[in-house]
Amino acid sequence: MSFQPTLATIPLHSHHHVRQGLEAQLRQFWAMYTALPTEANRYQLVRLERLLMEI
């Protein structure tokens, strides 16, 4: 049986850095979507928002 790490095994401080990175990307894509509201930019916004909710 092999061990597969889950999110629960990642130290809490790692989540903080991941969250900061995702929030920075989200701000960047909101700016891009505001300037150019394409379907691709909207997709990235939704994807990032969902990732942030999972953390």
C-alpha positions in Angstrom: 0.0 0.0 0.0 1.5 3.3 -1.0 1.1 6.6 0.9 -0.6 9.4 -0.9 -0.4 12.8 0.8 -3.5 14.8 1.0 -4.1 18.5 1.7 -4.4 17.6 5.4 -0.8 16.6 5.5 0.5 19.9 4.2 1.5 22.3 7.0 -0.8 25.2 7.7 1.8 27.8 6.7 2.0 26.3 3.2 -1.7 27.0 2.7 -1.1 30.6 3.5 1.5 30.9 0.7 -0.8 29.1 -1.7 -3.7 31.3 -0.8 -1.6 34.4 -1.3 -0.5 33.3 -4.7 -4.0 32.4 -5.8 -5.4 35.7 -4.5 -2.7 37.6 -6.5 -3.6 35.6 -9.6 -7.3 36.3 -9.0 -6.6 40.1 -8.8 -4.6 39.9 -12.0 -7.3 38.0 -13.9 -10.1 40.4 -12.6 -8.1 43.3 -14.1 -7.6 41.4 -17.4 -11.3 40.5 -17.4 -12.3 44.1 -16.7 -10.1 45.3 -19.6 -11.1 42.5 -22.0 -14.1 40.4 -20.9 -13.4 37.2 -22.9 -14.6 33.7 -22.2 -11.0 32.6 -21.5 -10.5 35.3 -18.9 -13.9 34.4 -17.3 -12.9 30.7 -17.2 -9.7 31.6 -15.4 -11.6 33.7 -12.8 -14.1 30.9 -12.1 -11.2 28.3 -11.8 -9.2 30.5 -9.4 -12.3 31.3 -7.3 -13.1 27.6 -7.0 -9.5 26.8 -6.0 -9.6 29.4 -3.3 -12.8 28.0 -1.9 -11.2 24.5 -1.6 -8.4 25.7 0.5 
